[in-house]
Amino acid sequence: MAIQTKKPVDVAERAAQRRERRAAAAESAWRRETFRLPRDEARAKAREFFERFPKAAYMTEIESWRELADDEIEFVMRRLPTAD
């Protein structure tokens, strides 16, 4: 019976693969929606989103936003798919 030795590179590769699988699983848990609206409508849409998916239950947040030409705002809303 041969004893299999583990090389440091083998251990590192397996650890990296596990990390990648966990990151992919965690990332897929989030639901994202991107909106591009005039400033006032963007504010109303964000409020509506927070009312529909409360932060305490869905961990809802504005993930990113930016100002565009003609006073438009593009933003990404992120939330969990279901509340616990």
C-alpha positions in Angstrom: 0.0 0.0 0.0 1.6 3.3 -1.1 1.4 6.4 1.0 0.2 9.4 -1.0 1.9 12.6 0.0 0.3 15.9 -0.4 2.4 18.6 -2.0 1.8 22.2 -0.9 0.7 23.1 -4.4 -2.0 20.4 -4.3 -3.3 21.7 -1.0 -3.3 25.3 -2.3 -5.2 24.3 -5.4 -7.9 22.4 -3.5 -8.3 25.4 -1.1 -8.6 27.8 -4.0 -11.2 25.6 -5.7 -13.3 25.4 -2.5 -13.0 29.2 -2.1 -14.2 29.7 -5.7 -17.2 27.3 -5.2 -18.2 29.1 -2.0 -17.9 32.5 -3.7 -20.0 31.4 -6.7 -22.7 30.0 -4.4 -22.9 33.1 -2.3 -22.9 35.4 -5.3 -25.8 33.5 -6.9 -27.9 34.1 -3.8 -28.4 37.8 -4.6 -31.0 39.2 -6.9 -30.1 42.4 -8.8 -32.1 44.8 -10.9 -30.7 47.7 -12.8 -32.7 50.8 -13.4 -32.0 53.9 -15.5 -34.4 56.7 -14.8 -34.7 60.5 -14.4 -33.6 61.6 -10.9 -37.1 62.0 -9.3 -38.3 58.7 -10.8 -35.1 57.0 -9.6 -35.8 58.1 -6.0 -39.4 56.9 -6.2 -38.3 53.6 -7.6 -35.7 53.1 -4.9 -38.3 53.9 -2.2 -40.8 51.5 -3.8 -38.1 48.8 -3.9 -37.3 49.2 -0.2 -41.1 49.1 0.7 -41.6 45.9 -1.3 -38.4 44.3 -0.1 -37.6 45.7 3.4 -33.9 45.9 4.3 -34.3 44.0 7.5 -35.8 41.0 5.8 -34.2 41.0 2.4 -30.9 42.8 3.1 -31.9 45.2 0.3 -29.5 47.9 -0.7 -28.5 50.2 -3.5 -25.4 48.3 -4.7 -24.1 51.1 -7.0 -25.3 54.2 -8.8 -24.0 56.8 -11.2 -25.2 60.1 -12.7 -25.7 60.1 -16.5 -26.4 62.9 -19.0 -29.8 64.6 -18.9 -30.1 64.2 -15.1 -30.6 60.5 -15.3 -29.5 58.0 -12.6 -28.5 54.4 -13.3 -28.5 52.3 -10.2 -28.4 48.6 -9.2 -30.7 47.3 -6.4 -29.6 44.2 -4.6 -31.6 41.9 -2.4 -31.9 38.3 -1.2 -34.6 36.3 -3.1 -36.7 35.5 0.0 -37.0 36.5 3.6 -36.2 34.0 6.3 
